[in-house]
Amino acid sequence: MHNKTHATPYRHLGLFYNLTRMVLLIVLTGGLLFVVPAFAQSAEPPNTKTGKILGTVVDVSDDPVPDAAVVLQGPVGNRLAAVTKEDGSFAFPDVAPGIVYQVTVTAEGFAEWNSSVIVEPGQNKTLTDIKLRILTVQRAVTVSYSEKEVAAQEFKAEEQQRILRFIPNTYVTYEPHPEPLTTGMKFHMAYKSLTNPVFFVRTAARAGVQQAADTPEQWRQGAEGYGKRLGAGFADATTEGLIGNAILPSLLHQDPRYFYQGSGTKKSRALHAVLAAFICKGDNGQTQPNYSTWGGSLISSSISLAYYPSSDRNAQHVFRNFGIGMGLHVAGGVVQEFILDKFTSKGKH
């Protein structure tokens, strides 16, 4: 009886121990079922599938540019390089995704092209706007270097311009954007104009008209009177030609030539011709008051006081001759614009 009484508590204690161990086993097993899948999921490698970048390099005329260097530069040293094929195409097959790349395209004779690009995993990214512009620096240098050479060629062509193939017509340019004349060219044009046989014939004819009109009266008629008028005519034309077409244009950097318009309405062309006596082109290409023409006529008229009769040595004579000179310049511009172009043979550069 005593033994049975002590065995019962031990039997209950063993039963409790077994039950506790079973519960712990169940809890551990359940925990493993949740932990292991989560750990396995977190241990999976990230999506590292690469992308692809394609493109074609062309110029502004959409012609392919072969042998162009294409560089992909990443932020941390990731750098890929390729060269375009004959059709201008290139490809980067294994590009790490999620990285912003700087794309740089260079080719000889073209300006550099830059852009940025990013690809997603597995994406084929095509760049469609790669157009290279031709470098303009080389053209600018060439134009600057050859400016005087071009001016010399244009000047040579203008020297060959003839009305009816024998009358010089050098003080007009038919070029839309001519190069400015040098100081030497301005003086050379004045010299050639004042030594051409046509100049002597024209001056002699003008003296004959004055002889017929008996102006000035003090010089009377006869050979002596004609000689005075002829000498005064040569002096007037020489001083005005040198001062108005060479000296002042060189000092003031103005162009003594008439710039033929040739297009537009008749009204606009007539206005251009009339204003040419008052507005000229500077050597810098800008329009400005025609001080050279005004000064040439005014100074020439003032100098003539030294050799005209005493009755004409006054301000009235100066301004009368100045007005006549300006009127002849206006008429000359109109004739150049509407008539002489049809009869002038053009020289070749």
C-alpha positions in Angstrom: 0.0 0.0 0.0 2.9 2.4 0.9 4.7 1.7 -2.4 1.6 2.3 -4.5 1.1 5.7 -2.7 4.6 6.9 -3.6 4.5 5.6 -7.2 1.5 7.6 -8.3 3.2 11.1 -8.0 6.2 9.9 -10.0 4.0 8.6 -12.7 2.2 11.9 -12.9 5.5 13.8 -13.0 6.8 11.6 -16.0 3.5 12.2 -17.8 3.9 16.0 -17.4 7.5 15.9 -18.6 6.5 14.0 -21.8 3.7 16.3 -22.4 5.9 19.4 -22.0 8.5 18.0 -24.4 5.9 17.3 -27.0 4.5 20.9 -26.8 8.1 22.3 -27.3 8.7 20.1 -30.2 5.5 21.3 -31.9 6.4 24.9 -31.3 9.9 24.5 -32.7 8.6 22.7 -35.8 6.0 25.4 -36.4 8.6 28.1 -36.1 10.9 26.4 -38.6 8.0 26.3 -41.1 7.7 30.1 -41.0 11.4 31.1 -40.6 12.9 28.8 -43.3 10.8 30.1 -46.3 11.3 33.7 -45.2 15.1 33.2 -45.0 15.1 31.5 -48.3 13.2 34.3 -49.9 15.5 37.0 -48.5 18.5 35.1 -49.6 17.4 35.0 -53.3 19.7 37.1 -55.5 18.3 40.4 -56.9 17.2 40.8 -60.5 20.5 41.4 -62.4 19.3 40.9 -65.9 21.2 43.4 -68.1 19.7 45.8 -70.7 20.8 46.8 -74.2 21.4 50.2 -75.7 21.2 50.6 -79.5 21.5 53.7 -81.8 22.5 55.2 -85.1 24.7 58.2 -85.6 23.8 60.5 -88.5 24.6 64.0 -89.6 22.1 66.9 -90.1 21.3 65.5 -93.6 20.5 62.1 -92.0 23.5 60.5 -93.7 25.2 57.8 -91.5 28.5 58.7 -89.7 30.8 55.7 -89.6 33.8 55.3 -87.2 32.3 57.6 -84.6 33.3 56.9 -81.0 30.5 56.3 -78.6 31.2 56.2 -74.9 28.8 55.2 -72.0 30.2 56.7 -68.8 28.6 55.6 -65.5 28.8 57.4 -62.1 31.2 55.0 -60.4 33.6 54.2 -63.2 31.2 52.0 -65.3 32.5 52.8 -68.8 31.6 51.2 -72.1 32.9 52.1 -75.5 31.9 51.3 -79.1 32.6 52.5 -82.7 29.9 53.0 -85.3 29.7 50.8 -88.3 29.4 51.8 -91.9 25.7 52.4 -91.5 26.3 54.5 -88.4 24.9 51.9 -86.0 26.3 50.8 -82.7 25.2 48.5 -79.8 26.0 47.9 -76.2 24.6 44.4 -75.4 25.3 44.1 -71.7 24.5 47.2 -69.9 23.9 47.2 -66.1 20.3 48.3 -65.4 19.3 51.1 -63.1 22.4 53.3 -63.7 22.3 56.7 -65.3 24.9 56.7 -68.1 26.3 59.8 -69.9 26.4 59.2 -73.6 29.2 61.0 -75.6 29.6 60.7 -79.4 32.6 62.2 -81.2 33.7 62.1 -84.8 36.3 63.9 -86.9 34.9 67.1 -88.4 31.8 67.1 -86.2 30.7 68.8 -83.0 30.5 66.6 -79.9 27.1 65.2 -78.9 26.0 64.4 -75.3 23.0 63.0 -73.6 22.0 60.8 -70.6 20.3 57.4 -70.7 19.1 54.7 -68.2 17.9 51.2 -69.0 15.6 48.8 -67.1 16.4 45.1 -66.6 15.9 43.3 -69.9 15.1 46.5 -71.8 16.3 47.2 -75.4 16.8 51.0 -75.4 17.1 52.7 -78.8 18.6 56.2 -79.1 17.0 57.9 -82.1 18.1 61.5 -81.9 21.9 61.3 -82.4 22.6 64.0 -85.1 26.1 65.4 -85.3 26.6 69.0 -86.5 29.5 70.0 -88.7 32.1 72.1 -86.9 31.7 75.8 -87.8 35.0 76.9 -86.3 37.0 75.8 -89.4 34.7 77.8 -91.7 35.0 80.9 -89.6 38.8 80.7 -89.6 38.8 80.2 -93.4 36.6 83.2 -94.1 38.7 85.4 -91.8 41.9 84.2 -93.4 40.8 84.8 -97.0 38.9 88.1 -96.5 41.6 90.2 -98.3 42.0 87.6 -100.9 38.3 87.6 -101.7 38.3 91.4 -101.8 41.2 91.4 -104.3 39.3 88.9 -106.5 36.2 91.1 -106.4 38.2 94.2 -107.1 39.8 92.7 -110.1 36.4 91.7 -111.5 35.1 95.3 -110.9 38.1 96.7 -112.8 37.0 94.8 -115.9 33.4 96.2 -115.8 32.7 98.1 -119.0 29.7 99.9 -120.4 29.3 98.9 -124.1 32.6 97.1 -123.6 34.8 100.2 -123.6 33.6 102.8 -121.0 34.8 101.9 -117.4 32.1 101.4 -114.8 34.2 100.5 -111.8 32.4 102.4 -109.0 29.5 99.9 -108.8 29.5 96.5 -107.3 27.0 93.8 -108.3 28.0 91.5 -105.4 25.2 91.1 -102.8 27.7 91.0 -99.9 31.1 92.3 -101.2 34.2 92.5 -99.1 35.3 96.0 -98.1 38.0 97.7 -100.1 41.4 98.3 -98.7 42.9 101.8 -98.6 45.2 100.9 -101.5 42.3 99.7 -103.6 40.4 103.0 -103.0 43.3 105.1 -104.2 44.0 102.7 -107.1 40.4 103.0 -108.3 40.6 106.8 -108.0 43.9 106.9 -110.0 42.5 104.6 -112.7 39.4 106.6 -113.0 41.2 109.9 -113.3 43.7 108.7 -115.9 41.4 106.8 -118.2 40.9 108.4 -121.7 37.1 108.5 -121.1 37.7 110.9 -118.2 39.5 113.3 -120.5 36.9 113.1 -123.2 34.1 113.7 -120.6 35.9 116.7 -119.1 36.6 118.2 -122.5 32.9 117.7 -123.5 31.8 119.5 -120.3 34.1 122.4 -121.0 32.6 122.6 -124.5 29.1 122.8 -123.0 30.3 125.6 -120.7 32.0 127.4 -123.7 28.7 127.3 -125.6 26.8 128.6 -122.6 29.5 131.2 -122.0 29.9 130.4 -118.3 31.6 131.9 -116.6 31.3 135.1 -118.7 34.6 136.5 -117.5 36.5 133.8 -119.4 34.9 134.9 -122.7 35.1 132.8 -125.8 38.0 131.6 -128.0 40.7 129.1 -127.3 41.9 130.9 -124.2 38.4 130.8 -122.7 38.0 127.1 -123.6 41.4 126.3 -122.1 40.4 128.0 -118.8 37.2 126.1 -118.7 39.0 122.8 -119.5 41.6 123.4 -116.8 38.9 124.2 -114.3 37.0 121.1 -115.2 40.1 118.9 -114.7 40.8 120.6 -111.4 37.1 120.1 -110.2 37.0 116.5 -111.2 40.4 115.6 -109.9 39.9 117.2 -106.4 36.4 115.7 -106.0 37.5 112.3 -107.3 40.5 112.1 -105.0 38.8 113.6 -101.9 35.4 112.0 -102.3 36.5 108.5 -103.6 39.9 107.9 -102.0 41.0 110.3 -99.2 37.8 110.6 -97.1 36.6 107.0 -97.7 40.0 105.9 -96.4 40.0 108.2 -93.4 36.3 107.5 -92.5 36.4 103.8 -93.5 33.5 104.2 -96.0 32.9 102.4 -99.3 32.8 104.8 -102.3 31.1 102.3 -104.6 27.4 102.1 -105.5 25.8 98.9 -104.3 23.5 97.7 -107.0 20.2 96.4 -105.6 18.6 94.9 -108.7 15.6 93.3 -107.0 12.4 94.4 -105.2 9.8 96.9 -106.4 10.7 99.8 -108.7 9.9 102.1 -105.9 12.3 100.5 -103.4 15.0 100.4 -106.1 14.5 104.1 -106.9 14.6 105.0 -103.2 17.8 103.0 -102.8 19.4 104.8 -105.8 18.4 108.3 -104.6 19.6 107.6 -101.0 23.0 106.3 -102.2 24.2 109.9 -102.4 23.3 110.4 -98.8 23.7 107.0 -97.1 26.7 104.6 -97.8 28.1 101.4 -96.5 31.0 101.5 -94.1 33.9 99.1 -94.2 32.3 97.3 -91.3 29.2 96.6 -93.5 26.9 99.0 -91.6 25.0 101.8 -93.2 26.0 105.4 -92.3 25.8 109.0 -93.5 27.8 109.4 -96.7 30.2 112.0 -95.4 32.7 111.1 -98.1 30.5 112.2 -101.0 29.3 115.3 -99.2 32.8 116.2 -98.2 34.2 115.5 -101.7 31.7 117.9 -103.3 31.9 120.6 -100.7 35.7 120.6 -100.4 36.1 120.5 -104.2 33.7 123.5 -104.6 35.6 125.4 -101.9 39.0 124.7 -103.6 37.6 126.0 -106.9 37.4 129.5 -105.4 41.2 129.7 -106.0 40.9 129.5 -109.8 37.4 130.7 -110.8 36.8 134.3 -111.7 36.5 136.8 -108.8 32.8 137.2 -109.4 32.3 133.5 -108.5 34.5 133.5 -105.4 31.7 133.5 -102.9 29.6 131.1 -100.8 26.9 131.1 -103.4 29.3 129.6 -105.9 30.4 127.0 -103.4 26.9 125.8 -102.5 25.7 126.0 -106.1 28.5 123.7 -107.2 27.9 121.5 -104.1 24.2 121.2 -105.1 25.0 120.4 -108.7 27.5 117.7 -107.6 25.0 116.1 -105.2 22.4 116.2 -108.0 24.7 114.4 -110.4 25.4 111.7 -107.7 21.7 111.1 -107.3 21.2 110.9 -111.1 24.1 108.6 -111.4 22.7 106.2 -108.8 19.3 106.1 -110.6 21.1 105.4 -114.0 23.2 102.7 -112.4 20.2 101.0 -110.9 17.9 101.0 -113.9 20.0 101.4 -117.1 23.7 100.7 -116.9 23.3 97.2 -115.6 21.8 96.1 -119.0 24.9 97.5 -120.8 27.7 96.6 -118.4 29.8 93.6 -119.0 30.7 91.9 -115.7 34.2 90.8 -114.9 34.9 87.3 -113.6 36.5 86.5 -110.2 
